[in-house]
Amino acid sequence: MLSPGRQGEEIAACYLELQGCAVLQRNVRHAEVEIDLLGREGRCLVLVEVKLRTDGLVPARDALSRRQEQRLLRAAQALLARHPWAEQVRIDLIAIDHERRAGRLQLEHWRGVLPRSW
């Protein structure tokens, strides 16, 4: 059985592929950070952070810390240099809230949560 975090990543990967984003890698460790999903949309390299909250008091979209943001920015810069086909990089957040009692799963995709040009 998959851990809740891995389940969230699996849901997010399926969602991204349905949206036309090719998932290149999962759980990529780079620049001292783990990137949940690494994708490609055309010539854009997409780093995706996945947050899953089950019956949480705080929505999943609010779970990205400042420290994680800084690490993701560093990793994005380094990964862009390693992928010569990429003309740009984008950092997305996929927030999944699971309410067990209501039997409800809600997914939100936030594109470019850390806008920055390199």
N, CA, C and O atoms as a Tinker XYZ file with bonds, in Angstrom:
   472  protein
     1  N      0.842000   -1.184000    0.000000    73     2
     2  CA     0.000000    0.000000    0.000000    64     1     3
     3  C      0.886000    1.247000    0.000000    63     2     4     5
     4  O      1.905000    1.296000    0.688000    81     3
     5  N      0.492000    2.236000   -0.767000    73     3     6
     6  CA     1.247000    3.477000   -0.863000    64     5     7
     7  C      0.999000    4.369000    0.348000    63     6     8     9
     8  O     -0.092000    4.371000    0.918000    81     7
     9  N      2.017000    5.121000    0.731000    73     7    10
    10  CA     1.857000    6.101000    1.801000    64     9    11
    11  C      0.934000    7.218000    1.286000    63    10    12    13
    12  O      0.775000    7.370000    0.075000    81    11
    13  N      0.329000    7.995000    2.185000    73    11    14
    14  CA    -0.525000    9.090000    1.727000    64    13    15
    15  C      0.206000   10.062000    0.798000    63    14    16    17
    16  O     -0.369000   10.543000   -0.178000    81    15
    17  N      1.470000   10.347000    1.105000    73    15    18
    18  CA     2.241000   11.247000    0.238000    64    17    19
    19  C      2.406000   10.698000   -1.166000    63    18    20    21
    20  O      2.261000   11.426000   -2.148000    81    19
    21  N      2.710000    9.411000   -1.258000    73    19    22
    22  CA     2.872000    8.762000   -2.569000    64    21    23
    23  C      1.536000    8.687000   -3.302000    63    22    24    25
    24  O      1.488000    8.812000   -4.526000    81    23
    25  N      0.448000    8.483000   -2.548000    73    23    26
    26  CA    -0.877000    8.480000   -3.175000    64    25    27
    27  C     -1.169000    9.844000   -3.796000    63    26    28    29
    28  O     -1.691000    9.928000   -4.908000    81    27
    29  N     -0.832000   10.905000   -3.074000    73    27    30
    30  CA    -1.030000   12.256000   -3.603000    64    29    31
    31  C     -0.224000   12.489000   -4.864000    63    30    32    33
    32  O     -0.718000   13.081000   -5.824000    81    31
    33  N      1.014000   12.024000   -4.864000    73    31    34
    34  CA     1.868000   12.174000   -6.045000    64    33    35
    35  C      1.318000   11.386000   -7.228000    63    34    36    37
    36  O      1.392000   11.835000   -8.372000    81    35
    37  N      0.771000   10.221000   -6.948000    73    35    38
    38  CA     0.186000    9.385000   -8.005000    64    37    39
    39  C     -1.028000   10.086000   -8.624000    63    38    40    41
    40  O     -1.175000   10.121000   -9.846000    81    39
    41  N     -1.883000   10.634000   -7.783000    73    39    42
    42  CA    -3.054000   11.377000   -8.259000    64    41    43
    43  C     -2.603000   12.576000   -9.084000    63    42    44    45
    44  O     -3.133000   12.829000  -10.166000    81    43
    45  N     -1.622000   13.312000   -8.569000    73    43    46
    46  CA    -1.128000   14.502000   -9.261000    64    45    47
    47  C     -0.511000   14.152000  -10.613000    63    46    48    49
    48  O     -0.726000   14.867000  -11.593000    81    47
    49  N      0.252000   13.065000  -10.676000    73    47    50
    50  CA     0.878000   12.651000  -11.935000    64    49    51
    51  C     -0.181000   12.301000  -12.978000    63    50    52    53
    52  O     -0.068000   12.689000  -14.140000    81    51
    53  N     -1.196000   11.576000  -12.562000    73    51    54
    54  CA    -2.286000   11.230000  -13.492000    64    53    55
    55  C     -2.992000   12.489000  -13.981000    63    54    56    57
    56  O     -3.289000   12.617000  -15.169000    81    55
    57  N     -3.258000   13.406000  -13.078000    73    55    58
    58  CA    -3.903000   14.665000  -13.439000    64    57    59
    59  C     -3.065000   15.435000  -14.460000    63    58    60    61
    60  O     -3.583000   15.898000  -15.476000    81    59
    61  N     -1.761000   15.569000  -14.181000    73    59    62
    62  CA    -0.883000   16.308000  -15.089000    64    61    63
    63  C     -0.874000   15.695000  -16.486000    63    62    64    65
    64  O     -0.943000   16.408000  -17.487000    81    63
    65  N     -0.790000   14.379000  -16.542000    73    63    66
    66  CA    -0.762000   13.716000  -17.844000    64    65    67
    67  C     -2.064000   13.941000  -18.598000    63    66    68    69
    68  O     -2.051000   14.102000  -19.819000    81    67
    69  N     -3.188000   13.954000  -17.887000    73    67    70
    70  CA    -4.473000   14.250000  -18.528000    64    69    71
    71  C     -4.522000   15.688000  -19.051000    63    70    72    73
    72  O     -5.240000   15.986000  -20.006000    81    71
    73  N     -3.752000   16.571000  -18.415000    73    71    74
    74  CA    -3.695000   17.973000  -18.833000    64    73    75
    75  C     -2.663000   18.219000  -19.934000    63    74    76    77
    76  O     -2.506000   19.350000  -20.395000    81    75
    77  N     -1.960000   17.164000  -20.356000    73    75    78
    78  CA    -0.990000   17.293000  -21.439000    64    77    79
    79  C      0.439000   17.557000  -21.006000    63    78    80    81
    80  O      1.289000   17.878000  -21.837000    81    79
    81  N      0.712000   17.426000  -19.728000    73    79    82
    82  CA     2.069000   17.612000  -19.214000    64    81    83
    83  C      2.735000   16.245000  -19.094000    63    82    84    85
    84  O      2.219000   15.361000  -18.410000    81    83
    85  N      3.865000   16.068000  -19.748000    73    83    86
    86  CA     4.597000   14.800000  -19.670000    64    85    87
    87  C      5.360000   14.749000  -18.350000    63    86    88    89
    88  O      6.168000   15.633000  -18.062000    81    87
    89  N      5.107000   13.721000  -17.551000    73    87    90
    90  CA     5.833000   13.548000  -16.292000    64    89    91
    91  C      7.138000   12.835000  -16.617000    63    90    92    93
    92  O      7.138000   11.678000  -17.040000    81    91
    93  N      8.250000   13.537000  -16.417000    73    91    94
    94  CA     9.573000   13.000000  -16.741000    64    93    95
    95  C     10.150000   12.146000  -15.620000    63    94    96    97
    96  O     10.713000   11.079000  -15.864000    81    95
    97  N     10.003000   12.633000  -14.378000    73    95    98
    98  CA    10.569000   11.932000  -13.229000    64    97    99
    99  C      9.725000   12.210000  -12.000000    63    98   100   101
   100  O      8.987000   13.193000  -11.924000    81    99
   101  N      9.863000   11.297000  -11.032000    73    99   102
   102  CA     9.198000   11.469000   -9.738000    64   101   103
   103  C     10.250000   11.430000   -8.651000    63   102   104   105
   104  O     11.245000   10.713000   -8.758000    81   103
   105  N     10.028000   12.191000   -7.621000    73   103   106
   106  CA    10.916000   12.231000   -6.455000    64   105   107
   107  C     12.377000   12.455000   -6.843000    63   106   108   109
   108  O     13.257000   11.663000   -6.507000    81   107
   109  N     12.605000   13.533000   -7.546000    73   107   110
   110  CA    13.945000   13.907000   -7.997000    64   109   111
   111  C     14.646000   14.646000   -6.867000    63   110   112   113
   112  O     14.118000   15.621000   -6.333000    81   111
   113  N     15.829000   14.184000   -6.509000    73   111   114
   114  CA    16.628000   14.887000   -5.506000    64   113   115
   115  C     17.673000   15.730000   -6.231000    63   114   116   117
   116  O     18.505000   15.215000   -6.977000    81   115
   117  N     17.605000   17.046000   -5.990000    73   115   118
   118  CA    18.553000   17.945000   -6.626000    64   117   119
   119  C     18.695000   19.194000   -5.759000    63   118   120   121
   120  O     17.714000   19.693000   -5.206000    81   119
   121  N     19.905000   19.683000   -5.649000    73   119   122
   122  CA    20.192000   20.896000   -4.872000    64   121   123
   123  C     19.610000   20.797000   -3.457000    63   122   124   125
   124  O     19.023000   21.751000   -2.947000    81   123
   125  N     19.782000   19.635000   -2.840000    73   123   126
   126  CA    19.342000   19.376000   -1.475000    64   125   127
   127  C     17.837000   19.506000   -1.263000    63   126   128   129
   128  O     17.378000   19.839000   -0.171000    81   127
   129  N     17.080000   19.240000   -2.321000    73   127   130
   130  CA    15.623000   19.276000   -2.206000    64   129   131
   131  C     15.041000   18.125000   -3.017000    63   130   132   133
   132  O     15.588000   17.739000   -4.051000    81   131
   133  N     13.938000   17.588000   -2.540000    73   131   134
   134  CA    13.247000   16.567000   -3.311000    64   133   135
   135  C     12.100000   17.230000   -4.053000    63   134   136   137
   136  O     11.244000   17.883000   -3.456000    81   135
   137  N     12.102000   17.051000   -5.350000    73   135   138
   138  CA    11.041000   17.584000   -6.191000    64   137   139
   139  C     10.074000   16.434000   -6.442000    63   138   140   141
   140  O     10.469000   15.382000   -6.946000    81   139
   141  N      8.818000   16.634000   -6.094000    73   139   142
   142  CA     7.841000   15.547000   -6.184000    64   141   143
   143  C      7.680000   15.054000   -7.613000    63   142   144   145
   144  O      7.764000   13.853000   -7.871000    81   143
   145  N      7.449000   15.974000   -8.540000    73   143   146
   146  CA     7.273000   15.615000   -9.946000    64   145   147
   147  C      8.021000   16.603000  -10.822000    63   146   148   149
   148  O      8.012000   17.808000  -10.571000    81   147
   149  N      8.661000   16.084000  -11.843000    73   147   150
   150  CA     9.345000   16.912000  -12.822000    64   149   151
   151  C      8.664000   16.640000  -14.159000    63   150   152   153
   152  O      8.608000   15.500000  -14.620000    81   151
   153  N      8.153000   17.697000  -14.768000    73   151   154
   154  CA     7.398000   17.522000  -16.000000    64   153   155
   155  C      7.875000   18.420000  -17.117000    63   154   156   157
   156  O      8.766000   19.253000  -16.958000    81   155
   157  N      7.236000   18.208000  -18.264000    73   155   158
   158  CA     7.569000   18.999000  -19.451000    64   157   159
   159  C      6.283000   19.367000  -20.175000    63   158   160   161
   160  O      5.454000   18.513000  -20.485000    81   159
   161  N      6.141000   20.657000  -20.434000    73   159   162
   162  CA     5.057000   21.172000  -21.268000    64   161   163
   163  C      5.714000   21.948000  -22.400000    63   162   164   165
   164  O      6.143000   23.087000  -22.218000    81   163
   165  N      5.789000   21.332000  -23.552000    73   163   166
   166  CA     6.488000   21.967000  -24.663000    64   165   167
   167  C      7.945000   22.155000  -24.314000    63   166   168   169
   168  O      8.658000   21.187000  -24.049000    81   167
   169  N      8.395000   23.417000  -24.312000    73   167   170
   170  CA     9.787000   23.713000  -23.979000    64   169   171
   171  C      9.922000   24.287000  -22.566000    63   170   172   173
   172  O     10.905000   24.949000  -22.235000    81   171
   173  N      8.908000   24.013000  -21.749000    73   171   174
   174  CA     8.908000   24.473000  -20.356000    64   173   175
   175  C      9.154000   23.299000  -19.418000    63   174   176   177
   176  O      8.458000   22.286000  -19.479000    81   175
   177  N     10.141000   23.443000  -18.560000    73   175   178
   178  CA    10.428000   22.464000  -17.516000    64   177   179
   179  C      9.547000   22.829000  -16.326000    63   178   180   181
   180  O      9.557000   23.973000  -15.871000    81   179
   181  N      8.784000   21.857000  -15.822000    73   179   182
   182  CA     7.820000   22.126000  -14.756000    64   181   183
   183  C      8.193000   21.327000  -13.506000    63   182   184   185
   184  O      8.228000   20.097000  -13.534000    81   183
   185  N      8.471000   22.035000  -12.416000    73   183   186
   186  CA     8.717000   21.408000  -11.117000    64   185   187
   187  C      7.401000   21.469000  -10.357000    63   186   188   189
   188  O      6.796000   22.535000  -10.241000    81   187
   189  N      6.959000   20.337000   -9.844000    73   187   190
   190  CA     5.659000   20.291000   -9.177000    64   189   191
   191  C      5.823000   19.818000   -7.735000    63   190   192   193
   192  O      6.364000   18.744000   -7.472000    81   191
   193  N      5.354000   20.626000   -6.831000    73   191   194
   194  CA     5.291000   20.267000   -5.421000    64   193   195
   195  C      3.868000   19.787000   -5.156000    63   194   196   197
   196  O      2.909000   20.471000   -5.512000    81   195
   197  N      3.723000   18.625000   -4.538000    73   195   198
   198  CA     2.406000   18.055000   -4.250000    64   197   199
   199  C      2.178000   18.092000   -2.748000    63   198   200   201
   200  O      3.022000   17.651000   -1.969000    81   199
   201  N      1.038000   18.620000   -2.355000    73   199   202
   202  CA     0.652000   18.660000   -0.946000    64   201   203
   203  C     -0.696000   17.970000   -0.803000    63   202   204   205
   204  O     -1.666000   18.336000   -1.467000    81   203
   205  N     -0.748000   16.968000    0.068000    73   203   206
   206  CA    -1.983000   16.241000    0.354000    64   205   207
   207  C     -2.309000   16.405000    1.827000    63   206   208   209
   208  O     -1.463000   16.169000    2.689000    81   207
   209  N     -3.516000   16.803000    2.104000    73   207   210
   210  CA    -3.970000   16.916000    3.486000    64   209   211
   211  C     -5.260000   16.118000    3.620000    63   210   212   213
   212  O     -6.196000   16.292000    2.839000    81   211
   213  N     -5.297000   15.250000    4.610000    73   211   214
   214  CA    -6.482000   14.456000    4.892000    64   213   215
   215  C     -7.116000   14.979000    6.164000    63   214   216   217
   216  O     -6.490000   15.003000    7.223000    81   215
   217  N     -8.364000   15.398000    6.047000    73   215   218
   218  CA    -9.113000   15.924000    7.192000    64   217   219
   219  C     -8.318000   16.999000    7.924000    63   218   220   221
   220  O     -8.353000   17.080000    9.152000    81   219
   221  N     -7.606000   17.817000    7.169000    73   219   222
   222  CA    -6.738000   18.829000    7.765000    64   221   223
   223  C     -7.458000   20.105000    8.141000    63   222   224   225
   224  O     -8.465000   20.473000    7.536000    81   223
   225  N     -6.927000   20.771000    9.144000    73   223   226
   226  CA    -7.456000   22.068000    9.534000    64   225   227
   227  C     -6.946000   23.159000    8.609000    63   226   228   229
   228  O     -7.606000   24.177000    8.401000    81   227
   229  N     -5.761000   22.931000    8.055000    73   227   230
   230  CA    -5.147000   23.884000    7.135000    64   229   231
   231  C     -5.252000   23.306000    5.725000    63   230   232   233
   232  O     -4.866000   22.160000    5.497000    81   231
   233  N     -5.769000   24.090000    4.778000    73   231   234
   234  CA    -5.866000   23.583000    3.406000    64   233   235
   235  C     -4.485000   23.248000    2.835000    63   234   236   237
   236  O     -3.484000   23.872000    3.188000    81   235
   237  N     -4.453000   22.271000    1.965000    73   235   238
   238  CA    -3.188000   21.818000    1.377000    64   237   239
   239  C     -2.463000   22.960000    0.666000    63   238   240   241
   240  O     -1.233000   23.004000    0.674000    81   239
   241  N     -3.195000   23.870000    0.062000    73   239   242
   242  CA    -2.559000   24.970000   -0.693000    64   241   243
   243  C     -1.734000   25.886000    0.215000    63   242   244   245
   244  O     -0.863000   26.611000   -0.265000    81   243
   245  N     -2.002000   25.858000    1.519000    73   243   246
   246  CA    -1.275000   26.712000    2.464000    64   245   247
   247  C     -0.098000   25.997000    3.107000    63   246   248   249
   248  O      0.523000   26.534000    4.023000    81   247
   249  N      0.217000   24.795000    2.642000    73   247   250
   250  CA     1.250000   23.981000    3.289000    64   249   251
   251  C      2.656000   24.194000    2.733000    63   250   252   253
   252  O      3.601000   23.579000    3.227000    81   251
   253  N      2.821000   25.034000    1.734000    73   251   254
   254  CA     4.142000   25.284000    1.160000    64   253   255
   255  C      4.852000   26.354000    1.995000    63   254   256   257
   256  O      4.427000   27.508000    2.034000    81   255
   257  N      5.930000   25.957000    2.655000    73   255   258
   258  CA     6.636000   26.877000    3.546000    64   257   259
   259  C      7.615000   27.764000    2.769000    63   258   260   261
   260  O      7.974000   27.459000    1.632000    81   259
   261  N      8.031000   28.845000    3.387000    73   259   262
   262  CA     9.023000   29.754000    2.785000    64   261   263
   263  C     10.332000   29.010000    2.514000    63   262   264   265
   264  O     10.978000   29.215000    1.486000    81   263
   265  N     10.700000   28.158000    3.442000    73   263   266
   266  CA    11.937000   27.376000    3.290000    64   265   267
   267  C     11.856000   26.476000    2.058000    63   266   268   269
   268  O     12.813000   26.382000    1.288000    81   267
   269  N     10.717000   25.818000    1.875000    73   267   270
   270  CA    10.521000   24.981000    0.687000    64   269   271
   271  C     10.554000   25.821000   -0.585000    63   270   272   273
   272  O     11.116000   25.403000   -1.598000    81   271
   273  N      9.954000   27.002000   -0.530000    73   271   274
   274  CA     9.957000   27.890000   -1.694000    64   273   275
   275  C     11.391000   28.214000   -2.116000    63   274   276   277
   276  O     11.727000   28.142000   -3.298000    81   275
   277  N     12.227000   28.569000   -1.149000    73   275   278
   278  CA    13.611000   28.928000   -1.457000    64   277   279
   279  C     14.371000   27.737000   -2.037000    63   278   280   281
   280  O     15.140000   27.889000   -2.987000    81   279
   281  N     14.158000   26.572000   -1.472000    73   279   282
   282  CA    14.819000   25.370000   -1.995000    64   281   283
   283  C     14.347000   25.052000   -3.413000    63   282   284   285
   284  O     15.157000   24.691000   -4.267000    81   283
   285  N     13.066000   25.181000   -3.665000    73   283   286
   286  CA    12.537000   24.917000   -5.004000    64   285   287
   287  C     13.112000   25.898000   -6.023000    63   286   288   289
   288  O     13.410000   25.515000   -7.154000    81   287
   289  N     13.266000   27.148000   -5.631000    73   287   290
   290  CA    13.856000   28.143000   -6.534000    64   289   291
   291  C     15.291000   27.782000   -6.893000    63   290   292   293
   292  O     15.686000   27.883000   -8.055000    81   291
   293  N     16.073000   27.361000   -5.899000    73   291   294
   294  CA    17.455000   26.951000   -6.171000    64   293   295
   295  C     17.500000   25.733000   -7.086000    63   294   296   297
   296  O     18.292000   25.681000   -8.027000    81   295
   297  N     16.652000   24.762000   -6.803000    73   295   298
   298  CA    16.609000   23.553000   -7.628000    64   297   299
   299  C     16.175000   23.884000   -9.056000    63   298   300   301
   300  O     16.710000   23.318000  -10.009000    81   299
   301  N     15.224000   24.783000   -9.210000    73   299   302
   302  CA    14.747000   25.169000  -10.546000    64   301   303
   303  C     15.873000   25.775000  -11.368000    63   302   304   305
   304  O     16.028000   25.446000  -12.544000    81   303
   305  N     16.646000   26.641000  -10.774000    73   303   306
   306  CA    17.766000   27.252000  -11.489000    64   305   307
   307  C     18.769000   26.200000  -11.938000    63   306   308   309
   308  O     19.233000   26.220000  -13.078000    81   307
   309  N     19.098000   25.288000  -11.041000    73   307   310
   310  CA    20.081000   24.258000  -11.366000    64   309   311
   311  C     19.543000   23.292000  -12.418000    63   310   312   313
   312  O     20.278000   22.905000  -13.327000    81   311
   313  N     18.292000   22.903000  -12.314000    73   311   314
   314  CA    17.713000   21.963000  -13.275000    64   313   315
   315  C     17.552000   22.582000  -14.653000    63   314   316   317
   316  O     17.693000   21.894000  -15.664000    81   315
   317  N     17.262000   23.859000  -14.701000    73   315   318
   318  CA    17.139000   24.538000  -15.994000    64   317   319
   319  C     18.463000   24.459000  -16.748000    63   318   320   321
   320  O     18.481000   24.267000  -17.964000    81   319
   321  N     19.552000   24.606000  -16.032000    73   319   322
   322  CA    20.882000   24.524000  -16.654000    64   321   323
   323  C     21.187000   23.112000  -17.156000    63   322   324   325
   324  O     21.967000   22.951000  -18.095000    81   323
   325  N     20.585000   22.090000  -16.546000    73   323   326
   326  CA    20.850000   20.703000  -16.928000    64   325   327
   327  C     19.935000   20.192000  -18.045000    63   326   328   329
   328  O     20.132000   19.081000  -18.538000    81   327
   329  N     18.956000   20.974000  -18.443000    73   327   330
   330  CA    18.022000   20.570000  -19.498000    64   329   331
   331  C     18.095000   21.592000  -20.634000    63   330   332   333
   332  O     17.325000   22.551000  -20.650000    81   331
   333  N     19.014000   21.395000  -21.582000    73   331   334
   334  CA    19.237000   22.393000  -22.632000    64   333   335
   335  C     18.027000   22.644000  -23.535000    63   334   336   337
   336  O     17.951000   23.695000  -24.172000    81   335
   337  N     17.095000   21.720000  -23.602000    73   335   338
   338  CA    15.898000   21.913000  -24.417000    64   337   339
   339  C     14.929000   22.916000  -23.793000    63   338   340   341
   340  O     14.089000   23.491000  -24.485000    81   339
   341  N     15.053000   23.121000  -22.483000    73   339   342
   342  CA    14.091000   23.969000  -21.771000    64   341   343
   343  C     14.400000   25.449000  -21.986000    63   342   344   345
   344  O     15.517000   25.906000  -21.747000    81   343
   345  N     13.403000   26.176000  -22.434000    73   343   346
   346  CA    13.540000   27.621000  -22.611000    64   345   347
   347  C     13.121000   28.385000  -21.361000    63   346   348   349
   348  O     13.515000   29.532000  -21.148000    81   347
   349  N     12.312000   27.717000  -20.543000    73   347   350
   350  CA    11.861000   28.346000  -19.295000    64   349   351
   351  C     11.557000   27.270000  -18.270000    63   350   352   353
   352  O     11.491000   26.082000  -18.586000    81   351
   353  N     11.374000   27.714000  -17.034000    73   351   354
   354  CA    11.041000   26.800000  -15.950000    64   353   355
   355  C      9.875000   27.398000  -15.179000    63   354   356   357
   356  O      9.745000   28.615000  -15.051000    81   355
   357  N      9.031000   26.507000  -14.670000    73   355   358
   358  CA     7.874000   26.947000  -13.899000    64   357   359
   359  C      7.741000   26.039000  -12.681000    63   358   360   361
   360  O      7.990000   24.836000  -12.758000    81   359
   361  N      7.348000   26.629000  -11.564000    73   359   362
   362  CA     7.128000   25.853000  -10.343000    64   361   363
   363  C      5.635000   25.884000  -10.044000    63   362   364   365
   364  O      5.038000   26.946000   -9.873000    81   363
   365  N      5.047000   24.686000   -9.986000    73   363   366
   366  CA     3.609000   24.546000   -9.733000    64   365   367
   367  C      3.376000   23.882000   -8.381000    63   366   368   369
   368  O      4.245000   23.199000   -7.840000    81   367
   369  N      2.189000   24.104000   -7.861000    73   367   370
   370  CA     1.734000   23.439000   -6.647000    64   369   371
   371  C      0.443000   22.708000   -6.967000    63   370   372   373
   372  O     -0.494000   23.296000   -7.507000    81   371
   373  N      0.394000   21.440000   -6.635000    73   371   374
   374  CA    -0.859000   20.698000   -6.714000    64   373   375
   375  C     -1.267000   20.398000   -5.283000    63   374   376   377
   376  O     -0.577000   19.681000   -4.558000    81   375
   377  N     -2.402000   20.960000   -4.894000    73   375   378
   378  CA    -2.917000   20.819000   -3.534000    64   377   379
   379  C     -4.125000   19.884000   -3.565000    63   378   380   381
   380  O     -5.085000   20.108000   -4.301000    81   379
   381  N     -4.055000   18.842000   -2.756000    73   379   382
   382  CA    -5.137000   17.858000   -2.702000    64   381   383
   383  C     -5.665000   17.797000   -1.272000    63   382   384   385
   384  O     -4.925000   17.499000   -0.334000    81   383
   385  N     -6.938000   18.080000   -1.126000    73   383   386
   386  CA    -7.592000   17.986000    0.171000    64   385   387
   387  C     -8.555000   16.805000    0.145000    63   386   388   389
   388  O     -9.421000   16.707000   -0.724000    81   387
   389  N     -8.384000   15.911000    1.118000    73   387   390
   390  CA    -9.207000   14.708000    1.198000    64   389   391
   391  C    -10.022000   14.754000    2.474000    63   390   392   393
   392  O     -9.476000   14.739000    3.576000    81   391
   393  N    -11.326000   14.811000    2.315000    73   391   394
   394  CA   -12.230000   14.772000    3.461000    64   393   395
   395  C    -12.846000   13.381000    3.505000    63   394   396   397
   396  O    -13.750000   13.065000    2.731000    81   395
   397  N    -12.354000   12.566000    4.405000    73   395   398
   398  CA   -12.800000   11.162000    4.465000    64   397   399
   399  C    -14.278000   11.020000    4.795000    63   398   400   401
   400  O    -14.986000   10.233000    4.166000    81   399
   401  N    -14.736000   11.768000    5.767000    73   399   402
   402  CA   -16.153000   11.636000    6.174000    64   401   403
   403  C    -17.102000   11.984000    5.040000    63   402   404   405
   404  O    -18.123000   11.322000    4.852000    81   403
   405  N    -16.773000   13.002000    4.299000    73   403   406
   406  CA   -17.635000   13.425000    3.190000    64   405   407
   407  C    -17.356000   12.610000    1.924000    63   406   408   409
   408  O    -18.104000   12.683000    0.949000    81   407
   409  N    -16.270000   11.835000    1.954000    73   407   410
   410  CA   -15.915000   11.058000    0.765000    64   409   411
   411  C    -15.535000   11.959000   -0.396000    63   410   412   413
   412  O    -15.813000   11.650000   -1.555000    81   411
   413  N    -14.896000   13.077000   -0.073000    73   411   414
   414  CA   -14.591000   14.095000   -1.077000    64   413   415
   415  C    -13.091000   14.282000   -1.231000    63   414   416   417
   416  O    -12.344000   14.314000   -0.253000    81   415
   417  N    -12.674000   14.404000   -2.482000    73   415   418
   418  CA   -11.277000   14.673000   -2.812000    64   417   419
   419  C    -11.271000   15.894000   -3.719000    63   418   420   421
   420  O    -11.911000   15.893000   -4.771000    81   419
   421  N    -10.553000   16.929000   -3.317000    73   419   422
   422  CA   -10.505000   18.154000   -4.115000    64   421   423
   423  C     -9.058000   18.440000   -4.517000    63   422   424   425
   424  O     -8.166000   18.466000   -3.669000    81   423
   425  N     -8.834000   18.652000   -5.799000    73   423   426
   426  CA    -7.503000   18.931000   -6.323000    64   425   427
   427  C     -7.498000   20.337000   -6.908000    63   426   428   429
   428  O     -8.385000   20.706000   -7.677000    81   427
   429  N     -6.491000   21.110000   -6.532000    73   427   430
   430  CA    -6.278000   22.439000   -7.098000    64   429   431
   431  C     -4.880000   22.480000   -7.695000    63   430   432   433
   432  O     -3.918000   22.023000   -7.078000    81   431
   433  N     -4.774000   23.028000   -8.893000    73   431   434
   434  CA    -3.478000   23.148000   -9.566000    64   433   435
   435  C     -3.147000   24.628000   -9.681000    63   434   436   437
   436  O     -3.829000   25.390000  -10.367000    81   435
   437  N     -2.093000   25.007000   -8.997000    73   435   438
   438  CA    -1.641000   26.402000   -9.003000    64   437   439
   439  C     -0.382000   26.466000   -9.866000    63   438   440   441
   440  O      0.663000   25.939000   -9.485000    81   439
   441  N     -0.482000   27.101000  -11.011000    73   439   442
   442  CA     0.644000   27.216000  -11.943000    64   441   443
   443  C      1.482000   28.451000  -11.606000    63   442   444   445
   444  O      0.955000   29.521000  -11.300000    81   443
   445  N      2.791000   28.270000  -11.670000    73   443   446
   446  CA     3.693000   29.407000  -11.459000    64   445   447
   447  C      3.567000   30.025000  -10.085000    63   446   448   449
   448  O      3.473000   31.246000   -9.959000    81   447
   449  N      3.563000   29.190000   -9.040000    73   447   450
   450  CA     3.411000   29.716000   -7.680000    64   449   451
   451  C      4.609000   30.559000   -7.254000    63   450   452   453
   452  O      4.507000   31.399000   -6.360000    81   451
   453  N      5.723000   30.326000   -7.896000    73   451   454
   454  CA     6.916000   31.113000   -7.603000    64   453   455
   455  C      7.399000   31.743000   -8.910000    63   454   456   457
   456  O      8.387000   31.298000   -9.493000    81   455
   457  N      6.700000   32.776000   -9.363000    73   455   458
   458  CA     7.089000   33.374000  -10.637000    64   457   459
   459  C      8.450000   34.065000  -10.520000    63   458   460   461
   460  O      8.729000   34.812000   -9.582000    81   459
   461  N      9.259000   33.779000  -11.502000    73   459   462
   462  CA    10.605000   34.355000  -11.500000    64   461   463
   463  C     11.200000   34.113000  -12.872000    63   462   464   465
   464  O     10.998000   33.048000  -13.455000    81   463
   465  N     11.904000   35.048000  -13.375000    73   463   466
   466  CA    12.549000   34.830000  -14.671000    64   465   467
   467  C     14.037000   34.657000  -14.465000    63   466   468   469
   468  O     14.643000   35.327000  -13.629000    81   467
   469  N     14.621000   33.755000  -15.232000    73   467   470
   470  CA    16.059000   33.507000  -15.139000    64   469   471
   471  C     16.708000   33.912000  -16.424000    63   470   472
   472  O     17.925000   33.789000  -16.566000    81   471
